[in-house]
């Protein structure tokens, strides 16, 4: 088999300009920008000024060569792994095919159109904006959501086409309706058959033996082809060879390989729970001296979604077991990392996913309005142990169910499930984002015709998608939507009465009016798969896209970049709940101060909510709410430089939220909160084996640390690993908690209490006392003068927490501190030890390495000692002097407040 990869030039057909070079994979925006024909699309309001580009038609073309030997083969195929989106493909001016779905691999027979020597390929793309409008106009009835909110400056009717839904804009991103060859394009010449798709997954039988399910799907060169199919797992003795006869109508082989127990297969574990061991699997088809080979990398692990009855008819549980161990999902949501997929690099993806793993994230939801991510993305998620909740690409809209639409969607889902199924990281398929909820709550004003849209909903997500997913992948659960009520949604006919019930499935939670620092603001669900609040990106990130006059929080460019209606106002309202209003007369400095405060508010809000969910994993309210086993905040990453819900901005800079995630997702968590007038302190532990047992006090099932050696052995842990886990569990579940009362104006604690604890559950209250009694006992004058600090086992422990007793706009005794970097030591060319000093207690100390891409071991922290050391790690090598000159500090009282 021969492969020829193509690089193609780009022409604008409507304007008849001279052709220019374009990289493939790529789109017309980056081609125009790289040829200096347009300015940076992300600069200021260029997303609006360049709207004309997405409304035009574009053509890719080039000349390529074929030899006589290549043309003499029985089959000559043009393989397009991704065409975005509507195109007609020509070889030597002869039409060989069309495309209409960004998420489908297209394979065209070009045998009769090709010739020896020079050949011309042309791909004429049609504006997705125009086609979407045409399809909407031609529809027998309106299929909303028709157009985005005006604040988004977007295009209409993206739900009518199979394209990245957020490419027409979203409330966190711009509208760039791309066209182009967004994945590899190549020619294959062969005489027998090639492996076109390879699907595999691991599972375990009832006897405990590992199984490898394999599906091999061929492109057969006409007639009957005989050969040998060999599958081998590298690093083991497992090999399976079998004769195979293929025809164009009988072109696949699906089989299961049983792995002998003597192979001692190492399991794949989520981040924090063990190793992410993976095995290469080679699949080779040999026929008449032609060889077609594909390789996949698999991890052996089991996945179970547990939905069991709770209490007395109080709903169902909703949690995952990985390798038979209950796992609390600590994570976030993923959106496309760029408007232009060709700009996303392996290095950039590695930094984002490593950043996630570094803060104890073990799971992410790939959101349903973007793309099925690249092979590199899922490989990295496998490597870092980040479990993926995989949405199918349907989001916040109703969709057509015409035969043509269902046909292309069927091709899409079949292809994507086969492409992705081998990844150990993927634990679940979900049919859409928020479409069940939108239909039930009548977001689109279609109540009068509800049955029509309900029937369409079931036809698409159940009759079509569920059938395909269940056929292609028997190892994972398919949920029809997110949020949904899981099994209860199915029981209620696939659109539940309350798709956001706290008694079933998952919820999405947003509240921009409440005080999000209060525990009482939050719901008590089984699983929270979305929740979040906005904050601005770093001001250094804005320097890439703002002019000098744009740094005005209430100015036009600030409003232009915020696609969430009233978002800037909401952020200010949240700030003044907890702080006084910043009043610096310098507009740019005031903007910088507000950015800092929005990041504080976002970090503390998501910390409060995430810890709330972690505390509730072993508790139930009287009406059955609780046993929360997942917290995926919205969102991990950014698509441009703007105020969004992200914890990592477009430059890759960690916002304060991401630093706080390292604390609130820590495997051993001290979690204090104000419970009415009491200080209630929970200890929460995970990343240890848990078992489900009945709590003798409450009578409900809870998650208890597995401390029994026998229990660990029964869970198939090897003996040496079981011994290690027993030690790890004992260290996590026993200790001494020290509680100290401090005044804001003194480094010395007023009083210290200590609590010896031994946890019997993975989340448990270890201290609960009246706060006024504690204030009085410590000699603190009043709540506004003091805060509570907690640490585990010894003062130098990194496991600590603090809780102000009033909000910062009511605090007394807190004055401006002189926070400065006093020493920097070079540990390596990417790692530096930074010593910070202060003459006073300083909350929210923020360190910045201006001009250097990297991250600190801690940031946004409470400075409560005269000196503190942190580590700065740069992503690229840098010299000591450059680091020293780059470091800047800021703390709360540096802000000029009213």
C-alpha positions in Angstrom: 0.0 0.0 0.0 1.3 3.5 -0.9 0.4 6.8 0.8 0.8 10.2 -0.6 0.2 13.3 1.6 -1.0 16.5 0.0 -0.3 20.2 0.7 -2.7 22.4 -1.0 -2.9 26.1 -2.1 -5.9 28.3 -1.5 -8.0 30.5 -3.8 -10.9 32.8 -3.1 -13.2 32.0 -5.9 -15.7 34.8 -5.6 -13.1 37.6 -5.6 -10.9 36.1 -8.2 -7.7 37.1 -6.4 -4.4 35.4 -7.2 -3.8 32.1 -5.3 -1.6 31.9 -2.2 -0.1 29.2 -0.2 -2.0 27.5 2.6 -0.9 24.9 5.1 -2.9 21.7 5.5 -4.4 20.9 7.9 -5.7 24.4 8.1 -8.5 26.9 7.4 -8.9 30.0 5.3 -8.5 32.3 8.3 -5.0 31.2 9.1 -4.1 31.0 5.5 -5.1 34.6 5.0 -3.3 35.7 8.2 -0.1 33.8 7.4 0.0 35.5 4.0 -0.5 38.9 5.7 -3.7 39.5 3.9 -5.7 40.1 7.1 -4.8 41.2 10.6 -4.8 38.9 13.6 -8.4 37.6 13.8 -8.4 37.8 17.6 -7.2 41.4 17.8 -9.8 43.8 19.3 -13.1 43.4 17.4 -11.7 41.7 14.3 -14.1 38.9 14.9 -16.8 41.3 13.7 -14.7 43.1 11.1 -13.7 39.8 9.4 -17.2 38.3 9.3 -17.1 38.5 5.5 -14.6 35.7 5.4 -16.9 33.1 6.7 -19.7 34.2 4.4 -17.6 33.7 1.2 -16.8 30.5 -0.6 -13.2 29.2 -0.8 -11.3 26.7 -2.9 -8.2 24.7 -2.1 -6.1 23.4 -5.0 -2.8 22.0 -6.0 -0.9 19.8 -8.5 0.4 16.4 -7.4 2.1 13.6 -9.2 1.2 9.9 -9.6 3.5 7.2 -11.0 2.5 4.5 -13.5 2.9 1.9 -10.7 0.6 3.8 -8.4 -2.1 4.2 -11.1 -1.8 0.6 -12.0 -3.0 -0.6 -8.6 -6.6 -1.9 -8.4 -7.7 0.9 -6.1 -6.8 4.5 -5.8 -8.5 6.4 -2.9 -8.4 10.0 -1.8 -8.8 9.9 2.0 -9.9 13.1 3.7 -9.8 12.7 7.5 -11.6 16.0 8.0 -13.3 18.4 5.6 -14.9 21.5 7.1 -17.7 21.3 6.1 -19.6 21.6 2.7 -17.4 20.9 -0.3 -17.2 19.4 -3.7 -14.0 17.5 -4.6 -12.5 17.4 -8.1 -9.6 15.5 -9.6 -8.5 16.9 -13.0 -11.8 18.8 -13.1 -13.8 15.6 -12.6 -16.1 15.5 -9.6 -15.2 12.6 -7.3 -17.4 13.4 -4.3 -18.9 15.9 -1.8 -18.8 16.4 1.9 -21.3 17.8 4.4 -20.1 16.8 7.8 -17.0 18.1 9.6 -16.8 14.9 11.8 -16.8 12.3 9.1 -13.9 10.7 7.3 -14.5 10.8 3.6 -13.0 8.3 1.2 -13.3 9.0 -2.6 -12.5 6.6 -5.4 -10.3 8.6 -7.8 -9.1 5.7 -10.0 -10.9 6.9 -13.2 -10.2 10.5 -12.7 -6.4 10.3 -12.0 -3.6 10.0 -14.6 0.1 9.4 -14.7 2.2 12.5 -14.1 0.7 15.8 -13.0 -2.8 15.8 -11.5 -4.9 18.6 -10.1 -7.0 18.4 -7.0 -9.5 21.2 -6.2 -11.9 21.3 -3.2 -14.5 23.9 -3.5 -15.9 24.9 -0.1 -19.2 26.6 0.3 -19.9 29.0 3.2 -21.3 27.1 6.1 -23.1 30.3 7.1 -25.0 30.4 3.8 -25.7 26.7 3.8 -27.0 26.8 7.4 -29.4 29.6 6.4 -30.5 27.8 3.3 -31.3 24.6 5.3 -33.2 26.6 7.9 -35.3 28.4 5.2 -36.0 25.0 3.5 -37.1 23.3 6.7 -40.7 22.3 6.9 -40.8 23.9 10.4 -38.6 26.1 12.6 -35.9 24.2 14.5 -34.5 26.5 17.2 -32.2 27.8 18.6 -32.1 30.0 15.6 -29.6 32.7 16.4 -27.2 33.4 19.3 -27.6 36.3 21.7 -26.6 39.6 20.1 -23.8 40.0 22.7 -22.0 37.1 20.9 -21.8 38.7 17.5 -22.4 35.3 16.0 -24.0 33.6 13.0 -27.4 31.8 12.9 -28.7 28.2 12.4 -25.5 26.3 13.2 -27.8 23.5 14.5 -28.9 22.8 11.0 -25.4 21.5 10.0 -22.8 19.1 11.3 -20.1 21.5 12.2 -18.4 22.6 15.3 -21.3 24.4 17.0 -19.3 27.0 18.8 -17.7 28.1 15.5 -20.7 30.3 15.0 -20.0 31.9 18.5 -20.7 31.0 22.1 -21.0 33.0 25.3 -17.3 32.5 25.9 -15.9 32.6 22.4 -15.9 34.4 19.0 -17.6 33.5 15.7 -15.2 32.1 13.1 -17.1 29.8 10.8 -14.1 28.1 9.3 -13.8 26.3 6.0 -10.9 24.1 5.0 -9.1 20.8 5.2 -8.8 20.6 9.0 -7.3 17.1 9.2 -4.9 15.0 7.1 -5.6 14.4 3.4 -3.8 11.7 1.5 -4.0 9.2 -1.4 -3.8 5.4 -0.9 -3.0 3.0 -3.7 -3.5 -0.7 -3.1 -4.5 -4.0 -4.7 -6.2 -6.0 -1.9 -7.5 -4.3 1.2 -6.5 -1.7 3.8 -7.6 -1.3 7.4 -9.9 1.7 7.2 -11.0 1.7 10.9 -9.8 -0.1 13.9 -11.9 -0.3 17.1 -11.0 -1.9 20.4 -11.8 -1.9 24.1 -10.9 -3.8 27.2 -13.2 -5.5 29.6 -13.2 -8.3 32.1 -15.3 -11.5 32.2 -17.1 -12.9 35.3 -14.1 -15.1 36.1 -11.7 -12.1 36.3 -9.9 -12.7 33.0 -9.1 -9.6 30.8 -10.7 -9.5 27.4 -9.7 -7.4 24.4 -12.6 -6.7 22.0 -11.4 -5.9 18.5 -13.3 -4.6 15.4 -11.3 -4.3 12.1 -13.1 -2.6 9.2 -11.6 -2.8 5.8 -11.7 -1.0 2.5 -11.7 -3.8 0.0 -10.4 -3.5 -3.6 -13.3 -5.2 -5.3 -14.0 -9.0 -5.6 -12.8 -11.4 -3.0 -9.6 -10.9 -1.0 -8.0 -13.5 1.1 -5.3 -13.0 3.7 -4.2 -13.3 7.3 -5.2 -11.0 10.1 -2.8 -10.9 13.1 -3.3 -9.2 16.4 -0.6 -9.0 19.0 -0.3 -7.2 22.4 3.3 -5.9 22.6 5.1 -6.9 25.8 3.0 -10.0 26.2 2.9 -13.4 24.6 -0.7 -12.7 23.4 -1.0 -13.1 19.6 -4.0 -14.1 17.5 -3.7 -15.0 13.8 -6.6 -16.0 11.6 -7.3 -16.5 7.9 -9.8 -13.9 6.5 -11.7 -13.7 3.3 -13.1 -10.2 2.5 -15.5 -8.8 0.0 -16.8 -5.2 -0.4 -20.0 -6.3 1.3 -18.3 -8.5 3.9 -15.5 -6.2 4.9 -15.1 -6.4 8.7 -13.9 -8.8 11.4 -15.1 -8.5 15.0 -13.6 -10.8 17.7 -12.5 -11.1 21.3 -9.2 -12.1 22.6 -9.0 -13.6 26.1 -5.8 -12.6 28.0 -4.5 -15.5 30.1 -4.2 -14.7 33.8 -0.5 -15.7 33.6 0.2 -12.5 31.7 -0.1 -10.4 35.0 -1.7 -7.4 33.2 -1.2 -4.1 35.0 -4.3 -2.0 35.3 -4.8 1.6 34.1 -5.9 3.9 36.9 -7.2 7.4 37.1 -4.8 10.2 38.2 -3.9 9.7 41.8 -5.0 6.1 42.1 -2.1 4.3 40.5 -0.2 4.0 37.3 -1.5 4.6 33.8 -0.1 1.5 32.3 -0.9 1.0 28.6 -0.1 -1.7 26.0 0.5 -1.3 22.3 -1.7 -3.5 20.2 -0.6 -4.2 16.6 -3.1 -5.3 14.0 -1.8 -6.5 10.6 -3.5 -7.8 7.5 -1.3 -9.5 4.9 -2.6 -10.4 1.5 -0.5 -11.1 -1.7 2.5 -9.4 -0.3 0.6 -6.3 0.6 0.5 -5.3 4.3 -1.9 -3.0 6.0 -1.0 -2.3 9.6 -2.6 -0.2 12.4 -1.6 0.2 16.0 -3.6 1.3 19.1 -2.6 1.8 22.7 -5.0 0.4 25.3 -5.3 0.5 29.0 -6.8 -2.4 30.9 -9.5 -1.1 33.3 -13.2 -1.6 34.0 -15.8 1.1 34.2 -19.2 0.9 35.9 -21.8 3.6 36.4 -23.7 2.7 39.5 -27.4 3.9 39.7 -28.9 2.0 42.7 -32.0 3.0 44.8 -31.4 5.5 47.6 -33.4 5.4 50.8 -37.1 5.0 50.7 -37.9 5.8 47.1 -35.5 8.8 47.2 -33.9 8.5 43.8 -30.9 6.7 42.5 -27.1 6.9 43.2 -24.9 8.1 40.3 -21.2 7.3 40.7 -18.5 5.5 38.8 -16.4 2.5 39.8 -13.1 2.2 38.1 -11.5 -1.3 38.6 -14.3 -1.9 41.1 -13.2 1.1 43.2 -15.7 4.0 43.8 -14.0 7.2 42.5 -15.1 10.8 43.2 -14.8 12.7 39.9 -12.7 15.8 40.5 -12.5 17.8 37.3 -13.5 20.4 34.8 -15.0 20.8 31.4 -13.1 21.1 28.1 -13.9 23.4 25.2 -11.9 23.7 22.0 -8.5 25.2 22.8 -8.6 27.4 19.7 -11.0 28.7 17.1 -8.6 27.4 14.5 -7.8 23.7 15.2 -4.6 24.0 13.2 -3.2 26.3 15.8 -3.4 23.6 18.5 -0.1 21.8 19.0 0.9 18.7 20.9 3.0 20.9 23.2 0.1 23.2 23.9 -2.3 20.3 24.7 0.4 18.6 26.9 0.7 21.8 28.9 -3.1 22.1 29.4 -3.6 18.4 30.4 -0.5 18.4 32.5 -1.7 21.5 34.2 -5.0 19.6 34.9 -3.3 16.6 36.3 -0.9 18.7 38.4 -3.9 20.0 40.4 -5.4 16.6 41.1 -7.9 16.7 38.3 -8.9 13.1 37.5 -11.7 13.7 35.0 -13.0 16.1 32.4 -16.1 16.4 30.3 -15.5 17.1 26.6 -18.4 19.4 26.0 -20.9 18.8 23.2 -20.6 22.1 21.3 -17.0 21.7 20.1 -15.3 18.9 18.3 -14.4 15.3 18.9 -10.9 16.0 20.0 -7.7 14.9 18.3 -6.0 11.6 18.8 -3.2 13.5 20.6 -5.7 14.9 23.2 -7.1 11.5 24.1 -3.5 10.0 24.1 -2.5 12.6 26.7 -5.7 12.0 28.7 -4.7 8.3 28.8 -1.2 9.2 29.8 -2.2 11.6 32.6 -5.1 9.4 33.9 -7.8 12.0 33.2 -11.1 10.2 32.7 -13.2 11.7 29.9 -17.0 12.1 30.0 -17.5 12.3 26.2 -20.4 14.3 24.9 -21.5 13.8 21.3 -21.4 17.1 19.4 -25.0 18.5 19.9 -25.5 21.4 22.2 -28.2 23.9 23.4 -30.5 23.5 20.4 -33.0 21.3 18.8 -31.9 19.5 15.7 -33.4 18.2 12.4 -34.4 14.6 11.9 -34.7 14.5 8.2 -33.4 11.2 6.5 -30.3 13.1 5.1 -29.4 14.5 8.5 -29.9 11.2 10.3 -27.8 9.5 7.6 -24.8 11.8 8.0 -25.1 11.8 11.8 -25.1 8.0 11.8 -21.9 8.0 9.7 -20.4 10.5 12.2 -21.2 8.6 15.4 -20.1 5.3 13.9 -16.8 6.7 12.8 -16.1 8.6 16.0 -17.0 5.8 18.4 -14.7 3.4 16.4 -11.9 6.0 16.4 -12.0 6.7 20.1 -13.2 3.5 21.7 -9.7 2.1 22.5 -8.9 5.0 24.9 -8.9 4.0 28.5 -9.7 7.5 29.5 -13.2 7.6 28.0 -15.7 6.3 30.6 -19.0 7.5 29.2 -20.9 8.7 26.1 -23.5 11.4 26.4 -25.8 12.3 23.6 -25.9 16.0 23.9 -25.3 19.1 26.1 -28.5 20.5 27.8 -30.9 19.6 25.0 -33.2 17.5 27.3 -33.3 20.3 29.8 -33.9 22.9 27.1 -36.8 20.9 25.7 -38.4 20.2 29.0 -38.0 23.8 30.3 -39.2 25.3 26.9 -36.1 27.4 26.4 -37.2 28.0 22.7 -40.9 28.8 23.1 -42.1 25.6 21.3 -44.5 24.4 24.0 -47.5 24.5 21.6 -45.8 22.0 19.3 -44.0 20.1 22.1 -44.9 16.6 20.7 -43.3 17.3 17.4 -40.0 18.3 19.0 -40.2 15.6 21.6 -40.6 13.0 18.8 -37.6 14.5 17.0 -35.6 14.4 20.2 -36.2 10.7 20.8 -35.7 9.8 17.1 -32.2 11.5 17.1 -30.7 10.7 20.6 -32.4 7.4 21.3 -33.6 5.6 18.1 -30.5 6.7 16.2 -27.5 7.6 18.4 -28.1 5.3 21.3 -28.6 2.4 18.9 -25.3 3.1 17.2 -23.3 3.7 20.4 -24.6 0.5 22.1 -23.8 -1.5 19.0 -20.3 -0.1 18.6 -19.3 0.0 22.3 -20.7 -2.5 24.8 -18.2 -1.5 27.5 -19.5 2.0 28.3 -22.8 3.6 29.3 -24.7 5.9 27.0 -26.6 8.8 28.6 -29.0 10.5 26.3 -28.1 14.0 27.6 -26.2 16.1 30.1 -27.7 17.0 32.5 -30.2 14.1 32.7 -31.7 11.9 35.3 -29.9 8.8 34.1 -32.1 5.7 34.4 -35.0 7.9 35.6 -34.9 9.9 32.3 -35.2 6.6 30.4 -38.0 5.5 32.6 -39.9 8.8 32.0 -39.6 8.4 28.2 -36.2 10.1 27.7 -37.3 13.6 28.7 -37.7 13.7 32.4 -40.1 16.0 34.3 -37.0 17.5 36.0 -33.8 16.8 34.1 -31.9 18.7 36.8 -33.2 16.7 39.7 -30.9 16.4 42.7 -32.1 12.8 43.3 -30.8 11.4 39.9 -28.1 11.7 37.4 -26.1 15.0 36.9 -26.9 18.6 37.2 -25.6 21.9 35.7 -25.7 24.8 38.1 -25.3 28.5 37.5 -26.4 31.4 39.7 -25.1 34.9 39.1 -27.4 36.6 41.7 -26.6 34.7 44.9 -23.6 35.0 47.3 -21.5 32.1 45.9 -19.2 32.2 48.9 -22.0 30.7 51.1 -22.5 27.0 51.3 -26.3 27.5 51.4 -26.2 28.9 47.8 -25.6 25.5 46.4 -27.7 22.5 45.4 -27.0 19.0 46.8 -27.0 16.7 43.7 -25.7 13.2 43.0 -23.2 14.6 40.5 -22.4 18.2 39.3 -21.1 18.1 35.7 -21.2 21.9 35.2 -20.9 24.9 37.5 -19.0 28.1 37.3 -18.6 31.8 37.4 -16.8 34.3 35.2 -13.4 36.1 35.8 -11.2 38.1 33.5 -8.0 36.7 32.1 -4.6 38.0 33.1 -3.9 41.6 31.9 -0.7 40.4 30.2 -2.9 38.0 28.1 -5.0 41.0 27.0 -1.9 42.9 25.8 -1.9 40.6 22.8 -5.2 41.9 21.6 -5.9 45.3 23.2 -4.8 48.8 22.2 -3.5 51.2 24.9 -6.9 52.9 25.2 -8.9 49.6 25.6 -8.1 49.1 29.3 -11.3 50.5 30.7 -13.6 48.0 32.5 -16.6 50.0 31.4 -15.3 50.7 27.9 -16.5 49.3 24.6 -13.7 46.8 24.1 -14.3 45.3 27.6 -18.0 44.8 26.7 -17.1 43.5 23.3 -15.0 40.7 24.7 -17.6 39.6 27.2 -20.2 37.5 25.3 -22.2 36.7 28.4 -25.0 39.4 28.7 -24.5 41.6 31.8 -21.4 39.6 32.6 -19.2 42.6 33.5 -22.0 43.9 35.8 -22.4 40.5 37.5 -18.7 40.3 38.2 -18.7 43.7 39.9 -21.8 42.8 41.9 -20.1 39.7 43.2 -17.0 41.7 44.1 -18.8 44.3 46.2 -20.5 41.6 48.1 -17.1 40.7 49.6 -14.9 43.7 49.1 -15.1 47.4 48.9 -15.2 48.8 45.4 -11.8 49.6 43.7 -11.5 53.3 42.9 -8.0 53.9 41.5 -8.2 57.0 39.3 -5.9 55.5 36.7 -8.2 53.6 34.3 -5.7 50.9 33.4 -4.7 50.3 37.0 -8.3 50.1 38.0 -9.0 47.6 35.3 -6.0 45.6 36.5 -7.4 45.7 40.1 -10.8 44.6 39.0 -9.2 41.7 37.0 -7.4 40.6 40.2 -10.7 40.8 42.3 -12.7 38.9 39.7 -10.1 36.1 39.8 -10.3 36.1 43.6 -14.1 35.9 43.5 -14.0 33.1 40.9 -11.4 31.1 42.8 -13.2 31.4 46.2 -16.6 30.7 44.7 -15.6 27.5 42.9 -13.6 26.4 45.9 -16.7 26.8 48.1 -18.9 24.9 45.7 -16.4 22.1 44.9 -15.7 21.5 48.6 -19.5 21.5 49.2 -19.9 18.7 46.8 -16.9 16.7 48.2 -18.3 17.0 51.7 -21.7 15.7 50.7 -20.4 12.3 49.3 -21.5 10.5 52.4 -24.5 12.4 53.6 -28.2 12.5 52.7 -30.8 15.2 53.5 -34.1 14.0 54.9 -35.6 14.2 51.4 -32.8 12.1 49.9 -30.4 14.7 48.4 -26.7 14.1 48.7 -24.2 11.3 48.1 -22.5 13.6 45.6 -19.8 11.8 43.7 -18.7 14.3 41.0 -17.6 17.9 40.7 -16.7 19.1 37.2 -16.5 22.9 37.2 -16.9 25.0 34.1 -14.4 25.3 32.5 -10.7 24.4 32.2 -9.4 26.3 29.2 -10.1 29.3 27.0 -10.6 29.8 23.2 -9.6 33.5 23.2 -8.5 36.4 25.4 -11.6 37.4 27.3 -13.5 37.2 30.5 -14.8 33.6 30.7 -15.4 30.8 33.2 -12.0 29.3 32.4 -9.3 28.5 35.1 -6.5 28.7 32.5 -6.5 31.5 30.0 -5.8 31.5 26.3 -2.0 32.1 26.8 -1.9 29.1 29.2 -1.6 31.3 32.2 -3.1 29.8 35.4 -5.8 32.1 36.8 -6.2 32.0 40.6 -9.0 29.4 40.2 -6.5 26.9 38.8 -4.2 27.4 41.8 -7.1 27.0 44.1 -8.1 23.7 42.4 -4.9 22.3 43.6 -6.2 22.9 47.1 -9.9 22.0 46.8 -9.1 18.8 44.8 -6.3 17.7 47.1 -6.4 14.1 48.1 -6.5 15.1 51.7 -8.7 18.1 52.2 -9.4 20.3 55.3 -12.8 21.9 54.5 -14.1 24.5 56.9 -17.4 26.4 56.4 -19.9 28.4 58.4 -22.8 26.1 59.2 -25.3 28.7 60.5 -23.5 30.0 63.6 -21.1 27.1 63.9 -17.6 26.4 62.5 -17.9 23.0 60.9 -14.7 21.4 59.7 -14.7 18.3 57.4 -11.9 16.1 56.5 -12.2 14.6 53.0 -9.9 11.9 51.6 -9.7 10.2 48.2 -7.2 8.6 45.9 -7.4 5.5 48.2 -9.5 2.4 47.8 -13.1 2.8 49.0 -15.8 0.3 49.7 -19.5 0.9 50.0 -20.8 0.0 53.5 -23.9 0.8 55.6 -23.3 3.5 58.2 -24.6 2.2 61.5 -25.6 5.7 62.7 -27.6 6.9 59.7 -28.5 3.6 58.1 -27.4 4.9 54.6 -24.7 3.5 52.4 -21.4 5.4 52.7 -18.0 5.2 51.2 -15.5 3.9 53.7 -11.7 3.6 53.3 -10.7 0.0 52.5 -8.4 -0.8 55.4 -8.7 -4.5 55.3 -5.8 -6.4 53.6 -8.3 -9.1 52.7 -10.7 -6.6 51.1 -7.9 -5.3 48.9 -6.8 -8.7 47.8 -10.4 -9.5 46.9 -10.5 -6.4 44.7 -7.6 -7.9 42.7 -4.9 -5.7 44.1 -1.5 -7.5 43.9 -0.1 -8.3 47.4 2.7 -5.7 47.3 0.3 -3.0 46.1 -2.2 -4.0 48.8 0.4 -3.5 51.5 1.3 0.0 50.0 -2.4 1.0 49.9 -3.0 0.0 53.5 -0.2 2.3 54.6 -1.5 5.1 52.3 -5.0 4.7 53.6 -3.9 4.7 57.3 -1.9 8.0 56.7 -4.9 9.6 55.0 -7.5 8.7 57.6 -5.8 9.4 60.9 -4.1 12.4 62.2 -4.2 15.5 64.4 -6.0 18.7 63.1 -4.7 22.0 64.6 -7.2 24.9 64.7 -5.8 28.4 65.4 -7.5 31.8 65.9 -5.5 34.7 64.5 -6.0 38.5 64.5 -5.6 40.1 61.1 -2.9 42.4 62.5 -0.6 39.8 64.1 1.5 36.8 63.0 1.1 35.1 66.4 -2.0 33.0 67.0 -4.3 33.9 69.9 -5.2 30.3 70.7 -4.7 26.7 69.3 -7.1 23.8 69.6 -6.2 20.3 68.4 -8.4 17.4 67.3 -7.3 13.8 66.9 -9.4 12.1 64.3 -9.9 8.7 62.7 -12.1 8.7 59.6 -14.5 5.9 59.0 -15.9 7.6 55.9 -14.2 9.4 53.0 -15.8 12.7 54.1 -16.6 13.3 57.7 -17.1 16.3 60.1 -14.3 16.3 62.7 -15.0 19.6 64.5 -18.3 21.6 64.9 -18.5 24.3 67.5 -20.3 27.7 68.0 -18.1 30.4 66.4 -18.9 33.1 69.0 -17.8 30.7 71.7 -14.5 30.1 69.9 -14.0 33.9 69.3 -14.6 34.5 73.0 -12.4 31.7 74.2 -9.5 32.9 72.0 -9.6 36.5 73.3 -10.5 37.8 69.8 -12.3 41.2 70.1 -14.9 40.3 67.5 -15.4 38.3 64.3 -14.3 41.2 62.0 -10.8 41.2 63.7 -10.0 37.5 63.3 -9.7 34.5 61.0 -9.4 30.7 61.7 -6.4 28.8 60.4 -6.2 25.0 60.2 -3.3 22.6 59.5 -2.7 18.9 59.6 -0.1 17.2 61.9 2.5 19.9 61.9 2.8 23.7 60.9 5.0 23.0 58.0 2.4 20.7 56.4 1.2 21.7 53.0 -2.3 20.6 54.0 -4.0 23.6 55.5 -6.9 26.0 55.2 -8.2 29.2 56.5 -11.6 30.9 57.0 -12.3 34.6 57.5 -15.1 35.2 60.0 -16.5 38.1 58.0 -16.1 39.3 54.4 -13.2 41.5 53.6 -15.3 44.6 53.3 -16.0 44.2 57.0 -12.6 43.2 58.3 -10.7 45.3 60.8 -7.0 45.3 61.5 -6.0 44.4 58.0 -3.6 47.0 56.6 -1.4 47.3 53.5 1.5 44.9 53.7 5.0 45.2 52.2 5.1 42.0 50.3 8.3 41.4 48.3 10.5 38.8 46.7 13.7 38.6 48.8 15.5 35.7 47.2 15.5 33.5 44.1 17.5 30.3 43.8 18.0 28.3 40.6 17.3 24.6 41.1 17.4 23.8 37.4 16.9 25.7 34.1 13.1 25.4 34.5 12.7 25.4 38.3 13.4 28.2 40.8 12.9 28.6 44.6 11.3 31.9 45.3 11.3 33.4 48.8 8.6 36.0 49.6 8.6 38.2 52.7 6.0 40.4 54.3 5.8 42.7 57.3 2.1 41.9 57.9 -0.5 39.3 57.3 -1.6 39.6 53.6 -4.4 37.7 51.9 -4.5 36.7 48.3 -0.8 37.2 47.7 -0.3 37.0 43.9 3.0 36.3 42.3 3.6 37.0 38.6 6.6 36.1 36.4 6.0 38.7 33.7 6.9 37.6 30.2 7.7 34.0 31.3 5.3 31.2 30.7 5.1 28.9 33.8 3.4 28.3 37.1 4.0 28.5 40.8 3.6 25.8 43.4 1.1 28.0 45.1 -0.4 31.4 44.4 -3.2 33.6 45.6 -2.3 32.4 49.1 -2.6 33.9 52.6 0.7 35.3 53.8 0.6 34.6 57.5 4.2 34.4 58.4 7.1 36.9 57.8 8.6 34.6 55.1 7.3 32.0 52.7 9.0 29.9 50.0 7.3 28.7 46.8 8.6 27.1 43.6 8.3 28.6 40.1 8.4 26.2 37.2 8.8 27.6 33.7 7.6 25.7 30.7 10.8 26.5 28.8 14.4 26.9 30.0 15.2 30.4 31.3 18.1 32.0 33.2 18.1 33.1 36.8 18.5 36.8 36.1 15.5 36.9 33.8 13.4 35.2 36.4 14.5 37.6 39.1 13.7 40.6 36.9 10.3 39.2 35.9 8.8 38.6 39.4 6.1 40.9 40.7 3.9 40.7 43.8 0.4 41.9 44.7 -1.8 41.4 47.7 -5.3 42.5 48.6 -4.5 45.7 50.4 -2.5 47.0 47.5 -5.9 47.8 45.9 -7.2 51.3 46.4 -10.7 50.7 47.8 -13.5 53.2 48.4 
